[in-house]
Amino acid sequence: MSRDGSVETWSSRFEEPGLMPAACADMVAEAFPDFPYCVRAPASRGMRGSEPETFLCQALSRVLVIKKRRSGYEKRLFELADVDALETATTLLASRMSFYLRGGDRVSLLYNTVSSYFFVPMIAAFRRYRALEAPPERRVRSIRPDPFADLVRTDYKYHSYAVEVMGDDELAARFYHPETPVPRFLDSSRIISSYILTLSPSMFYGISEEPPFRSKRMAEYSHMTRYVPLDAGVRFEYVPLADERRYRMLELRSGGARFRYPLAAGEAERFDRFEEAVRNAAAAERSAAT
């Protein structure tokens, strides 16, 4: 609740069906033989838009999302095997989680950033099911014991994010793109926001600010993380631009998911080496799946 008790803001976990609305409890019982891990995000309205009351439930390989509408509760049930990418985005106290499903659909929910710890098990379940079960013979040796140490002084923010996101996963390759000036018209302070792309033997991770471009004079408080299993057919393609002298636009494609990253002209050679690592790892994943 807010300080005056009038607005509910924080998410909460439900550990038994009796605490849920009856209609939601029935939907959960139909989807799972046992009561799953279940989090409720209250209705919200803020800088990321508005969202109705939402229940996110997960057990084993299945996810159930229930949203409250005017006509009642509606549900969306899907398997983790059908998720091409998982995305989390945060700007100050507003956060969003999105599941990009096979076929191009996206299922999202908003929640207060203070409650983010309730959603960590969802991310862990997705990674565990789609990425971290790679057979030992397909795991790739890390580049070095601390592959992000050089970022401590140059971009500590991305050092921290990369270490946190990768966790115990093994790093196979990485590409860091620094802030790069790309002035346009009267805006001489326009830059490409810095970002880092990392690769494990079976998962691509994209860590960035939400706006790919911003003014150097403006502070940015957002960050976004994308978890993309390589077995979904990950590949990079270039999006044609009218003027490609200063930068090109990369598009990461994974099933129905599309994510864009600007690439400054001076970073192209380093990115080509990273892209080759992605192609090789994705090919190994597809070969292992057949």
C-alpha positions in Angstrom: 0.0 0.0 0.0 1.0 3.6 -0.4 1.7 5.7 2.8 -2.0 6.7 3.1 -3.1 3.1 2.5 -5.2 4.1 -0.5 -3.1 2.6 -3.4 -1.6 -0.9 -3.5 1.8 -0.9 -5.1 3.9 -3.9 -4.2 3.6 -7.4 -5.5 3.0 -10.3 -3.2 3.3 -14.1 -3.3 0.4 -16.5 -2.9 1.3 -19.8 -1.3 -2.1 -21.4 -1.3 -5.2 -21.2 -3.5 -7.5 -20.1 -0.7 -6.0 -16.7 -0.6 -6.7 -16.0 -4.3 -10.0 -14.9 -5.9 -12.0 -18.0 -6.6 -12.0 -17.6 -10.4 -8.2 -17.4 -10.4 -7.8 -20.4 -8.1 -10.0 -22.4 -10.5 -7.8 -21.4 -13.4 -4.6 -22.4 -11.5 -6.1 -25.8 -10.5 -6.9 -26.5 -14.2 -3.4 -25.7 -15.3 -1.3 -27.3 -12.5 -1.6 -30.6 -10.6 0.0 -28.9 -7.5 -0.1 -25.3 -6.5 2.7 -23.5 -8.4 5.0 -20.6 -7.5 2.5 -17.7 -7.9 3.0 -13.9 -7.7 0.3 -11.2 -7.8 1.1 -7.7 -9.3 -1.5 -5.2 -8.4 -3.1 -2.9 -10.9 -0.7 -0.1 -11.8 -0.4 3.1 -13.8 2.8 5.0 -14.3 5.7 5.8 -16.7 5.4 2.4 -18.3 1.7 2.6 -18.9 -1.2 1.0 -17.1 -1.7 -2.7 -16.3 -4.6 -4.5 -14.6 -4.2 -6.8 -11.6 -2.1 -9.7 -12.8 -1.2 -13.2 -11.4 2.0 -14.9 -12.7 2.2 -18.6 -11.9 4.9 -21.0 -12.9 5.8 -24.7 -12.2 8.1 -27.0 -14.0 7.9 -26.1 -17.7 4.5 -24.2 -17.7 3.5 -20.6 -17.1 0.1 -19.2 -16.4 -0.7 -15.4 -16.7 -4.1 -14.2 -15.4 -5.2 -10.6 -15.9 -8.3 -8.9 -14.4 -10.5 -7.4 -17.1 -13.9 -5.6 -16.9 -15.6 -8.8 -18.0 -13.7 -10.9 -15.5 -10.4 -12.7 -15.4 -8.7 -13.9 -18.6 -5.8 -16.4 -18.7 -2.9 -17.2 -21.0 -1.2 -20.5 -20.6 2.1 -21.4 -22.3 5.1 -23.6 -22.1 8.7 -22.4 -21.5 9.7 -24.3 -24.6 7.5 -21.9 -26.6 9.2 -18.8 -25.2 11.7 -17.3 -27.8 13.0 -14.6 -25.4 12.4 -13.2 -21.9 12.9 -9.5 -21.2 13.0 -7.5 -18.1 13.1 -3.7 -18.1 13.4 -1.2 -15.2 13.1 2.6 -14.9 13.4 3.7 -11.3 10.4 2.1 -9.5 8.6 0.8 -12.6 9.5 -2.6 -14.0 8.2 -4.8 -16.8 8.6 -8.5 -17.6 7.8 -9.7 -21.1 7.6 -13.2 -22.6 8.1 -13.3 -26.4 6.2 -16.4 -27.6 6.7 -18.5 -30.7 4.5 -17.0 -33.4 5.1 -13.4 -32.5 2.8 -12.9 -29.5 4.1 -11.1 -26.4 2.8 -11.5 -22.8 3.8 -8.7 -20.4 3.1 -7.5 -16.9 4.2 -4.4 -14.9 5.3 -4.4 -11.3 7.0 -2.2 -8.7 10.8 -2.5 -8.8 10.9 -2.9 -5.0 9.1 -6.2 -5.5 11.6 -7.5 -8.2 12.8 -10.3 -5.9 9.5 -12.1 -6.3 10.1 -12.4 -10.1 13.7 -13.7 -9.9 12.6 -17.3 -9.5 10.7 -16.9 -12.8 13.9 -15.9 -14.6 15.8 -18.7 -12.9 13.2 -21.3 -14.0 13.4 -20.0 -17.6 17.2 -20.1 -17.7 17.3 -23.5 -16.0 14.8 -25.0 -18.4 16.2 -23.5 -21.6 19.9 -22.8 -21.0 21.8 -24.2 -18.1 21.1 -27.9 -18.9 23.6 -27.9 -21.7 25.6 -31.2 -21.7 29.2 -30.7 -20.4 30.8 -31.6 -23.7 29.1 -28.6 -25.3 30.1 -26.1 -22.7 32.8 -23.6 -23.9 35.7 -22.4 -21.7 35.5 -18.9 -20.4 37.7 -16.3 -22.0 39.4 -15.6 -18.7 38.6 -16.0 -15.0 37.1 -12.4 -14.7 36.0 -11.5 -18.2 34.4 -8.2 -17.1 37.3 -6.8 -15.0 38.2 -4.2 -17.6 34.8 -2.6 -17.2 35.3 -1.8 -13.6 37.0 1.5 -14.5 35.5 2.2 -17.9 31.8 1.4 -17.2 31.2 0.0 -13.7 27.5 -0.1 -14.3 27.8 -2.7 -17.0 30.4 -4.6 -15.0 27.9 -5.0 -12.2 25.0 -5.8 -14.5 27.0 -8.4 -16.5 28.2 -10.2 -13.4 24.7 -10.2 -11.9 23.0 -11.4 -15.1 25.5 -14.1 -16.0 25.6 -15.5 -12.5 27.0 -19.1 -12.6 26.6 -19.3 -16.4 29.8 -19.7 -18.3 30.9 -16.9 -20.6 31.8 -17.9 -24.2 32.0 -14.4 -25.8 31.1 -10.8 -25.1 30.8 -7.5 -26.9 30.8 -4.2 -25.2 29.7 -1.1 -27.1 30.7 2.2 -25.4 28.8 5.5 -25.5 29.4 6.9 -29.0 28.6 10.4 -30.3 26.2 10.3 -33.3 25.1 14.0 -33.7 22.1 14.7 -35.8 20.8 18.0 -37.2 20.7 20.5 -34.3 21.3 17.9 -31.6 25.1 17.7 -31.3 24.9 15.9 -27.9 23.2 12.8 -29.3 24.9 9.5 -28.5 24.4 5.8 -28.8 23.9 4.5 -25.3 26.4 1.9 -24.1 25.4 -1.7 -23.9 26.9 -5.2 -23.5 26.0 -8.4 -25.3 27.2 -11.7 -23.7 27.0 -15.3 -24.8 27.0 -18.6 -22.9 27.1 -22.0 -24.6 23.3 -21.9 -24.9 22.0 -18.4 -24.1 22.4 -14.9 -25.5 22.1 -12.0 -23.0 21.6 -8.4 -24.1 22.0 -5.7 -21.3 21.3 -2.1 -22.3 19.6 1.1 -21.5 16.1 1.1 -22.8 16.5 4.0 -25.3 19.2 3.1 -27.7 19.9 6.8 -28.3 19.9 9.7 -25.9 21.3 13.1 -25.3 24.7 13.3 -23.5 23.2 16.0 -21.4 20.4 13.8 -20.0 20.7 11.2 -17.3 19.3 7.8 -18.0 17.9 5.6 -15.2 16.6 2.6 -17.2 18.2 -0.8 -17.9 16.9 -3.8 -19.8 18.0 -7.4 -19.9 17.1 -9.9 -22.6 17.5 -13.6 -22.2 17.4 -15.4 -25.6 17.9 -19.2 -25.9 20.1 -20.1 -28.8 18.0 -23.1 -29.8 15.3 -20.6 -30.9 17.4 -19.8 -34.0 19.2 -16.7 -32.9 20.7 -14.6 -35.7 21.7 -11.0 -36.4 20.6 -9.0 -39.5 21.2 -5.4 -40.5 18.2 -3.1 -40.9 18.7 -0.7 -43.9 19.1 3.0 -42.9 19.1 6.1 -45.1 22.6 7.0 -43.9 24.9 4.3 -42.6 28.1 6.4 -42.4 28.2 6.8 -38.6 26.3 3.7 -37.5 24.3 0.7 -38.6 21.2 -0.9 -37.0 21.5 -4.5 -35.8 18.4 -6.6 -35.4 18.6 -9.7 -33.3 16.0 -12.2 -34.4 14.9 -15.2 -32.4 11.7 -16.8 -33.6 9.1 -14.1 -33.3 11.2 -11.8 -31.2 13.0 -8.8 -32.7 15.5 -6.6 -30.7 17.5 -3.7 -32.1 21.0 -2.4 -31.2 22.8 0.5 -33.0 26.4 -0.3 -34.0 28.9 2.5 -34.5 31.1 2.3 -37.5 34.2 1.9 -35.4 32.9 -1.1 -33.5 32.0 -3.2 -36.5 35.2 -5.3 -36.6 34.9 -6.3 -32.9 31.2 -7.1 -33.3 31.9 -9.4 -36.3 34.0 -11.6 -34.0 31.1 -11.7 -31.5 28.6 -12.5 -34.2 30.7 -15.4 -35.4 30.7 -16.8 -31.9 26.9 -16.5 -31.8 26.5 -18.2 -35.2 28.7 -21.1 -34.1 27.0 -21.5 -30.7 23.5 -21.4 -32.3 24.5 -24.0 -34.9 25.7 -26.3 -32.1 22.4 -25.9 -30.2 20.4 -26.7 -33.3 22.6 -29.7 -34.1 22.2 -31.0 -30.5 18.4 -30.6 -30.7 18.1 -32.8 -33.9 
